[in-house]
Amino acid sequence: MKKLSLFTLILLTVLLLTSFTLTALAEPVTIEVWFHSGKGEEREVLDAQVEDFNAMQNEVIVKAVRLPEGSFNEQVSAAALAGDLPDLLDFDGPFLYNYAWAGHLIPLDYYVSDYLRDDFLPTIIAQGTYGGKLYSLGTFDSGLAIWGNKAYLKKAGVRIPTSIKDTWTLEEFNEALKKLTALDEVEYAIDFKMNYGQGEWYTYGFSPIIQSWGADLIDRSDFQSADGVLNGPEAVEAMTWFQSLFSKGYAKLQPAGDDDFYGRKIAALSFVGHWMWNPHNEGLGDDLVLLPMPKFGDKAVTGMGSWNWGITSQSKNPVAAWKFLEYLIEPEQILRMTNANGAVPARKSALAMSDLFGTGGPLSIFVEQLDGGVAVPRPETPAYPTITTAFAEAVQNIVSGADVKTELDKAVQKIDQDIEDNRGYPITN
């Protein structure tokens, strides 16, 4: 038998190793993705996107897991402590700062080109940034406004504002509620979606009211205390007014369900976000009108930010996780989602192709508010989970008739204690 030379043996070894490596690389990588079990339309689109992505390539297999939206943050926190986080995580925007501060996420700056970053709405980049690093990207931003039944508004003789330049003042808003409640068809003037229950909706939806008055959830100069801003005279005045809407019967604390505005049509207005576009449009058709947020105080304020995606620090396959996220943020995939849930497309290239949000589109006011400086982000601090829990509890007690100042003082005490317990949440990375 002919003896092989040393060179030949080395060459054969290299070829075998190369073949093994290529075979190994050809094996698909499985990543786990967690996403919230939100509106049906969103679930259906994401399920379809996972199926399509798995079918279109053989490098990454996505295993998607739904978690209940109401307890999402608690489940993520428990999984982080247990070392059981997925590769890619879907989470509500303001919780980013706590997750990033705790080390649960990795920065995305390595994966995001300057071109891609510039194509996103500035609000999306702002929401995803903590400590100078980009930790998340969303496929959509959010819109908060007032949906109206045009037929009721006209019958009551209420002016219909068409842009952020001619929005209602507080006096006009109060007068509109009075006139609308007087209609025979209307049981109560405005649905504040109290059926959503105590939770993030209370902070997202109702903190813009106190911010319009000049108050806030925390002092944003250093994010070290809520005292004087969440329980100051402006906040007390704002929440006293909000409480009065329920005591006067203009709003209902316990609506029978979700469809008082668009189904039963016993409410003339609905104070809610973009996600109700499809049911509102189907229920009211040509009678549906989207109104900009009123100036309750010196300025109009609307919520912003929404669910977004981040790669966890526990991921063993961050490149594979990015590959799926990169697919989700393609303009066509963004529109696929936003056409279903009525949200504001996150990228300018997608926004330009949207019939809903273009000039004159039925949802263009949401874009106008985001571009016009009306939107205020929820506080960019790791203390946010405590802030939102404390504020939501205060809101629930206030609309139920509790003393406004007392409840706001309690919220401030909880927030400031949390900040003190965490030594002011110093940025260490």
DODOMAR-389386 format. One record per atom (N, C-alpha, C): residue in one letter; x, y, z. Coordinates in steps of 0.05 Angstrom, whole numbers, plus 5000, padded with zeros to 4 digits. Layout:
BEGIN
aXYZ;...
// end
This chain:
BEGIN
m501749765000;m500050005000;m501850255000;k501150434982;k502850664979;k502550855003;k504750945013;k504851115037;k504151395029;l502251525043;l501551805037;l503551995048;s504152205033;s506052405042;s504752575065;l506452695080;l505552875102;l503753095091;f504453205068;f502953425055;f500153325048;t500053075037;t497452965029;t495652925053;l496952825075;l495352775099;l494253035110;i495953245109;i494953505119;i492753615102;l493053585075;l491053675056;l488353535061;l488553265064;l486153105069;l484753195095;t486353245115;t485253335141;t483853595138;v485053785123;v483854045119;v481154015104;l481153845084;l478753805068;l476453685085;l477253495102;l475253365119;l474153565139;l475953735151;l475053935170;l473254135157;t474054215132;t472354415117;t469654305111;s469654045103;s467053915097;s465353895121;f466553835145;f465053815170;f463954095177;t465654305173;t464754575180;t462354665163;l462554605137;l460454685119;l457854535126;t458254275133;t455854125140;t454554235166;a456354305185;a455354415210;a453854685205;l455054855187;l453855105182;l451155075167;a450954855152;a448454815137;a446154735155;e446854645179;e444754575199;e443354825208;p440754835207;p439355085215;p439555125245;v439755385253;v439755465281;v436955525290;t436155415312;t433455465323;t433655685344;i432055895341;i431956105361;i429156115373;e429056195398;e426456225411;e425756525412;v423256585405;v422356855404;v419856885422;w419857075440;w417557125457;w416057375447;f413457355445;f411957595437;f409357605453;h408257845457;h405957875473;h403457785458;s401557675472;s399057585460;s397157825460;g397458005442;g395858255441;g393358215424;k392758415408;k390458405390;k390658175370;g388358065363;g388257835345;g389657885319;e389358135308;e390558195282;e393558185284;e394758285306;e397658275309;e398657985311;r397257825327;r398057545330;r397957395303;e395857445288;e395557305262;e397857385243;v398557645242;v400657725224;v403357615233;l403957625259;l406457525268;l406657225264;d404557075269;d404556795263;d405156735234;a403956895216;a404456865188;a407356935180;q408357145193;q411157225188;q413157005196;v412656885219;v414356665229;v414256435209;e411856365200;e411556145181;e412956205155;d412656445145;d413856525119;d416856535122;f417856645144;f420856655147;f422056385149;n420756195163;n421855925165;n421855785138;a419855855121;a419655725095;a421555845074;m422356095077;m423856235056;m426856185058;q427856075080;q430656025083;q431155785101;n433555675101;n434155435116;n436355475136;e436955725144;e439055785162;e438055815191;v435655925194;v434655985221;v431755885223;i431155735244;i428455655250;i427455805274;v425255945271;v424056105292;v421955945307;k422355915333;k420355795350;k419056025366;a416556085360;a415256315373;a413556225396;v413656375418;v412156315442;v410556565450;r407956535453;r406256755462;r406156765492;l406157015503;l405857055531;l403557255535;p401957215556;p399657405561;p400757685565;e399457875552;e400358155553;e400258275581;g398158205596;g397758325622;g399958265642;s401258035641;s403357955660;s406057925646;f406358055623;f408758015606;f411258095621;n411258325633;n413758425646;n414558245669;e412558155684;e413157985707;e414357715698;q413357605676;q414457355665;q417257395654;v417757615642;v420457675632;v422457705655;s421657845675;s423357885699;s424057615712;a422057445715;a422457185727;a424357015710;a423957025684;a425656865666;a428556965666;a428857225668;a431557345669;a433057235693;l431757235716;l432957135741;l433656845739;a431956685725;a432356405723;a434256325700;g435156525684;g436856465661;g435356345638;d432756395636;d431156265615;d430056465594;l431356685590;l430456875570;l430756755542;p429056835523;p429256735495;p431556885481;d431856825455;d433856965439;d432857245432;l430357265423;l429257525415;l426757575431;l426557815442;l424457885461;l422758125451;d420158095452;d418258305446;d417458425473;f417558695475;f416858815501;f415859105496;d414359195515;d413259465513;d415559665517;g415659875500;g417960055498;g419160155523;p417560275542;p418860395565;p420060195585;f419559935582;f420859745599;f423759685590;l424459785566;l427159755556;l429259845576;y428760075589;y430860205605;y431560035630;n429559905641;n430059725663;n431459475654;y430659365631;y431859115620;y434859175613;a435259405600;a438059465592;a439759515616;w438759665635;w440259725660;w440959475675;a439159275675;a439659025689;a441358835673;g442058905648;g443858735632;g442458515618;h439858535614;h438358325601;h438358335570;l439358565559;l439358605530;l442158675521;i442658615495;i445258705483;i444758935464;p446659115461;p446259335442;p446059235413;l444559375397;l444159305369;l445959465350;d447559655361;d449059835344;d450759695323;y451859465330;y453559315312;y452059225287;y449459175290;y447859065268;y446459285251;v446159525263;v444459735251;v446259935236;s445959945210;s447560135194;s446460415198;d448060615190;d447260895191;d444760935174;y444760805150;y442460835132;y439960735145;l440160495157;l437760385170;l436860555193;r438660645209;r437960815232;r436561075223;d437461195201;d436361445191;d433561405179;d432961155171;d430361095159;d428161065180;f428961025205;f426960985226;f425961265236;l423461265245;l422461505258;l424261575282;p424761825287;p426461895309;p425361805336;t422661785338;t421461685363;t422161395368;i422461235347;i423160955351;i426060935361;i427861095349;i430661085358;i430861195387;a429361405393;a429461515420;a428461315440;q426361175433;q425160975451;q427160745456;g428760675436;g430460445438;g433260505449;t433760755456;t436460835465;t436560865495;y438660755507;y439160785536;y442160795540;g443060995555;g445961015561;g447561055536;g446361175515;g447861225490;g447960995471;k446660775478;k446760535460;k443960455452;l443760355427;l441160265417;l440659975424;y438459925439;y437859665448;y435359535436;s433859695422;s431359575411;s430559725385;l428959585369;l427659695346;l424759595345;g422959765337;g420159685335;g419259705306;t417259545299;t416159565272;t414059775269;f413159885292;f411160095291;f411360275316;d410460515312;d410160705335;d407160715341;s406460865361;s403660865370;s402461145366;g399861145366;g398361395365;g396161395385;l395761615399;l393561655418;l392061905410;a389461875408;a387762095400;a384862045408;i383062185398;i380262145404;i378762075379;w377461845379;w375761765357;w372961875361;g371761975340;g369062085343;g367061965324;n364461965333;n362261895315;n361362155302;k362062185277;k361462435262;k358562515263;a356762315260;a353962375260;a353062495287;y354062395309;y353362505335;y354562785339;l357062825330;l358263085333;l356763295318;k355963235294;k354463425277;k351663485289;k350363275299;k347763315310;k347863485336;a350063455351;a350363605376;a351463885371;g352163945346;g353364205339;g356164245350;v357664035351;v360364045362;v362364075339;r364164275341;r366264315321;r368064075319;i368764005294;i370563775289;i373263875281;p375263865299;p377963955291;p379263755272;t380963865254;t382063695233;t385163675234;s386463825252;s389363805254;s390163895282;i392763865288;i393763945314;i393864245317;k393364395296;k393364685297;k390664795306;d388564635305;d385964735313;d384464545332;t386064415349;t384864225367;t383164355389;w381464195402;w379764305423;w381364415446;t380364625458;t381364715485;t379864555506;l380564595531;l379264455553;l376264545554;e375864805550;e373064905551;e371364785529;e372464765505;e371064645483;e370464345488;f372464205499;f372263925505;f369963875526;n369964035547;n367864015567;n365164065555;e364964275538;e362364335526;e361464115507;a363463995493;a362763775475;a361663535490;l362863475513;l361863255529;l358963305539;k358463545546;k355763625556;k353663595533;k354363695510;k352563685487;k352063405478;l354163245477;l353962975467;l352362795486;t352762835512;t351262685532;t348262745530;a347562975521;a344763055519;a343262925496;l344762805477;l343462665455;l341962415464;d339662365453;d338062125460;d339561865455;e341261865434;e342661615426;e345061555444;v345861755459;v348361735475;v347861685504;e348961465514;e348761405543;e350861545559;y353261565548;y355361715561;y357261815539;a358562045543;a359862185521;a362362045511;i364161955530;i366761865521;i367561605535;d368561415519;d369461165529;d372561185533;f373461155558;f376261175564;f377660895565;k376260695555;k377260425555;k378060325582;m376360385602;m376860285629;m376559985630;n375359865610;n375159575609;n377859435605;y379959595597;y382559475595;y383759405622;g382759535643;g383559475670;g386159615678;q386659615704;q389059745715;q391559625704;g393159785691;g395659695679;g396959905662;e398559825642;e400060015626;e398260215611;w395860125604;w394060305590;w393560565606;y393260535632;y392760765649;y395060975647;t397560875646;t399761055644;t400061175616;y399960995596;y400161085569;y397961285562;g395561215570;g393261375562;g392861625578;f393261615604;f392461835621;f394762015631;s397261925630;s399462105637;s399562345618;p398762325592;p398762565575;p396862775586;i394862705601;i392962895612;i394363075633;i395862945651;i397263105671;i399563265658;q400763145637;q402963285623;q401963525608;s399563515598;s398363735585;s397963965604;w397463905629;w397064105650;w399764225660;g401964095652;g404564185661;g405864015682;a404563795690;a405763605709;a407163375694;d408063175709;d409462955696;d409562715716;l410562495707;l410762255723;l413262265741;i415262415733;i417762435748;i419162695738;d420962795755;d422563025747;d424662915727;r424462995702;r426262885681;r428963025680;s429463215697;s432063345696;s434263155705;d433562975724;d435562775733;d434262505740;f431562475737;f430162225741;f430562115770;q430862295789;q431462215816;q429062235835;s426962375827;s424662405845;s422162485829;a419862395840;a417262475828;a415962695845;d417162755867;d415962945886;d415763225873;g413463345875;g413063615864;g412163625836;v412463405821;v411563395793;v409063215790;l409162975803;l406862795802;l404762865823;n405563005844;n403563075865;n403363375868;g404463535849;g404263825850;g401463925843;p401064185845;p398464305840;p397364245812;e399064245792;e398164185764;e397063905762;a398563705773;a397663435772;a395063395788;v394863525811;v392363505827;v389963615812;e390363845799;e388263975784;e387363795761;a389363675746;a388763505723;a387163265732;m388063125753;m386762885761;m384062935775;t383763165787;t381163245798;t379163275776;w380063405754;w378263435731;w377563165719;f379562995716;f379162725705;f377162575722;q377462585748;q375562455766;q372762555762;s372462815757;s369762935754;s368262825729;l369762735709;l368462635685;l366862385691;f367762225711;f366361985718;f364162045738;s364562235756;s362462305775;s360162445761;k360662585740;k358562725725;k357162545705;g358162305700;g356962125682;g357762155653;y359762325648;y360762355621;y362462115612;a363561975631;a365161725626;a364161515645;k364661265637;k363661035653;k366060875664;l365960825690;l368060685704;l368160385696;q365860275692;q365759985686;q363959935662;p364959985638;p363359935614;p362859635611;a360559565599;a359859285597;a361759125580;g363059255561;g364959115543;g366659315528;d367459235504;d369359395489;d368059565467;d365559505461;d364359615436;d362259835441;d362359975463;d360360185468;d360560405447;f362860455436;f363260665416;f362660565388;y363760345380;y363560265352;y361460045347;g360459915368;g358459705364;g355759795373;r355459825400;r352959915411;r352360205405;k354460355400;k354260645393;k352860805415;i353360735440;i352160895462;i354161095474;a356561095464;a358561295470;a359261445445;a359561705447;a360061875423;a362961895416;l364661875436;l367561895432;l368961665444;s371361605434;s373061395445;s375861495448;f376861505472;f379561595479;f381361345479;v382761305456;v384261055454;v386261085430;g387760875425;g389960895406;g389360775379;h391460755363;h391360665335;h390260385332;w390660215353;w389959935350;w386959875346;m385360085350;m382460055347;m381560135319;w383360185301;w382660275274;w380760075260;n381459825259;n379859635244;n376959605256;p376659545281;p373859525292;p372359785290;h373660015294;h372260275291;h371360315263;n373160265244;n372560305216;n370260125206;e370359875215;e368359685208;e365659755220;g365759855245;g363259915260;g361860175251;l363460385245;l362360645239;l362560735210;g364460625195;g364760695167;g365160985163;d363561115147;d363861395140;d363361585164;d362061475185;d361561645209;d363961655227;l366161515221;l368461515238;l370261755232;v371161895252;v372962115249;v375062105271;l377562165264;l379762165283;l380462455290;l380362515316;l380762785326;l383462805341;p384863025337;p387463055352;p386963095382;m389063035397;m388863065426;m388263355433;p386363405452;p385763675460;p387963805476;k387864065479;k389564205497;k388164225524;f388564025541;f387264035567;f388464255584;g391064295580;g392464515594;g393664705573;d396164775576;d397464965558;d398164845531;k398364575530;k399164445505;k397764175502;a397564085478;a396563805473;a398963615477;v398363385489;v400363175493;v399162905485;t400662745472;t399762475465;t401862275473;g401062035478;g402961815483;g404361735458;m406661595461;m408161495439;m409661245449;g410961105430;g412360865437;g410560625438;s411660395432;s410060155432;s411759905435;w410559685430;w412059435432;w414359425412;n416559325420;n418959315403;n420559065409;w422859035394;w424358785396;w427258845405;g428258655422;g430958665431;g432158385432;i434758365428;i436158115431;i437258085459;t436657865472;t437357845500;t440357765503;s441357825527;s444157765533;s444557465538;q442357325541;q442557035545;q442356875519;s442057015497;s441856885471;s444556755463;k444456505455;k446856375445;k447256415415;n445156535402;n445256575373;n444256855366;p445657065375;p444757335370;p444757405340;v446557285324;v446557345295;v444057235283;a443256995291;a440856875280;a438357035289;a438457135314;a436257295324;a435957555307;w438257675301;w438257915285;w437157855257;k437757625246;k436857565219;k433857565218;f432557455239;f429557465239;f428557745244;l429857895262;l429058175267;l429358345242;e431558295228;e432058445203;e429758395183;y428658155183;y426358085166;y423858235175;l423458245201;l421058375211;l420958675205;i423358805204;i423459095200;i423759175170;e423458975152;e423359045124;e420859215119;p420959415102;p418659595098;p416059435091;e416359235075;e413959085067;e412758935091;q414558835108;q413558685132;q412358885153;i413559115154;i412459325172;i409559395163;l409159435138;l406559505128;l404559275131;r405659035129;r403958795133;r402758805162;m404358885181;m403458905209;m401759145213;t402559385203;t401059625209;t398459645194;n398259515171;n395659505157;n393659345173;a394659165191;a392958995207;a392159135233;n394159275246;n393559385272;n393159685273;g393459815249;g393060105248;g395160275261;a397460155267;a399660295280;a401260455260;v402860645270;v404460815253;v406960665244;p407360625218;p409760485208;p412260615219;a414160445228;a416560535242;a418660655224;r418660585198;r420660685180;r419460875160;k420961075153;k420061275134;k419461155107;s421060965098;s420560835072;s417960685072;a417160575095;a414560435097;a412260635099;l412760855114;l410761065118;l409961185091;a411961215073;a411461335047;a409661155030;m409560905036;m407860715020;m405160665033;s404560795055;s402160725070;s399760895061;d397560765054;d395160905047;d393761025072;l394160895095;l392860985120;l394061245131;f396761265128;f398161485142;f399261705124;g398861685098;g399661895080;g398062145083;t398862355069;t397362605070;t394462565062;g392662645080;g389762605075;g388762335082;g390562155091;g389661885099;g388061895125;p386461695130;p384761695154;p386161705180;l388761625180;l390261625205;l392661815205;s392562005187;s394862195184;s395262365209;i393162405226;i393562565250;i395562445269;f395662175269;f397662045287;f400462125279;v400962135253;v403662215243;v404162515249;e402062675245;e402262965251;e403063005280;q401862855298;q402462885326;q405362795332;l406262575320;l408962485325;l411062675313;d410462785290;d412262975277;d412063255288;g409863325301;g409363595309;g410063655338;g411463475351;g412363535378;g410263495399;v408063365392;v405863325411;v406363075428;a407862875417;a408362625431;a410462655452;v409962545476;v411862545498;v412462255506;p415062175506;p415761905513;p415261855543;r414661615550;r414561545578;r417361555589;p417761615615;p420361675626;p422461465620;e424761555609;e426961385602;e428761325626;t427661155644;t429061095668;t428460805676;p430460665688;p429960395698;p427760375719;a427060605731;a424960615751;a422160595739;y421960575712;y419360585699;y417460375708;p418260125712;p416259925721;p414860015747;t416360135765;t415160225790;t413460475785;i414360655768;i412860895761;i410160825750;t410060645731;t407460585718;t405660435736;t406760255753;t405060105772;t403860295792;a405460485803;a404560675823;a402460865811;f402960965787;f401061155775;f398461015768;a398660775757;a396160635750;a394460575774;e395660515796;e394160465821;e392860725830;a394260945828;a393161205836;a390761275818;v391061235792;v388861295774;v386361125781;q386760875786;q384460695792;q383060795817;n384560865837;n383360955862;n381961235859;i383161405843;i382061675838;i379461655823;v379361505802;v376761485787;v374661345803;s375561195823;s373561055841;s372661235863;g373761485865;g372761685884;g374661755906;a377161645907;a378961705928;a380061985926;d381162085948;d382362355949;d384662375930;v384662565912;v386662585891;v389462635902;k389862835919;k392462895930;k393662665945;t391962535961;t392962305977;t393962085959;e392562025938;e393361805920;e395961875905;l396162125896;l398662205882;l400962205901;d400562285926;d402762275946;d403661985950;k401861805951;k402561525954;k404261425931;a403461505907;a404961425883;a407761535884;v408061785892;v410761915894;v412461765914;q411261695936;q412761555957;q413861285947;k412261135932;k413160885921;k415360915901;i415061115884;i417061165863;i419761255875;d419561445893;d422061545905;d423461335922;q421861165935;q423060945951;q424560745933;d423360685910;d424660505891;d427260615881;i427260875874;i429761005865;i431860995886;e431061055911;e432961055933;e434060765938;d432260565936;d433160295940;d435160195920;n435060325896;n436860245875;n439060455870;r439560615891;r441760805891;r441660995866;g439261065859;g438961255837;g439261135809;y439460865808;y439760725782;y442060835766;p444460815776;p446860915761;p447360745736;i448160865715;i448860725690;i451760625693;t452060355692;t454660245697;t455960135672;n454460115649;n455660005625;n456260215604;
// end
